[in-house]
Amino acid sequence: MSASWPENVNKASTSLSFNLLSPSTLFVGQPVTISYTFGVVAPGAGLPIAPTGNITVTATDNANPVAHNSSCVALPALGGGMCTLSPAPAAAGSYAFTINYSGDGNFVASGDNGNYNVYQLVFTTQPGNTGAGLPVTPAVVVTAEDSSNNPFTSFTGGITLAIGAGPGTLSGTLTQNAVAGAATFNDLSINKIANGYTLTASPAGGIPDATSNAFNIDTFYVDNQGNFGTLDLAAGIATQISAATVPGSSGID
């Protein structure tokens, strides 16, 4: 008669490690994707049983009084994986994230964590009322800033402008690379008269992050002295942009 002995079979250990963020520079409103590597640690590696359960990624800025939280869930596929957080960050700030594998009856839970910063785009020079087809003045400036409104001076990426509200077409160089965090747009124009235009700014190739103050595109005039300016027909207001060089001319004649 042979004896039987109890045998304990331990769960296999797993490893989960953070790889990278995409995009590498994060702005408000842009989706954040976290990439990681998931595996089974020896001696459990190579088992014919695949891990089950979920890999969950959570992120928060721990803001007070209301924190901005996001999360995503993925299946525990061995090798490289990724998960896109939802919702996209709604505020600039420092975010902490965790990546956790839940474990199952055969595999031990594992995890990793890290931090990332989210920046914001700000119209630091707003567009002003301008004549149809004329350069928008003053030149629009959009600056990448942190949550304390400090310029993100190492940012040299592209910033793109578009019409947020209004019926016209925006012309000019619509994407400018930032210099010390700020992008200047000095050749913009809009072809249709209307009140209440706005512009939006986004990281090049991204989702709009910021909206300008409202401004008007008016008709423009040149009087018999060579003075020129804008004429808001709806409000009946003429605004001189520049006086002519005709001696004695200093206004709308």
Disulfide bonds with the S-S distance in Angstrom:
Cys72-Cys83 2.09
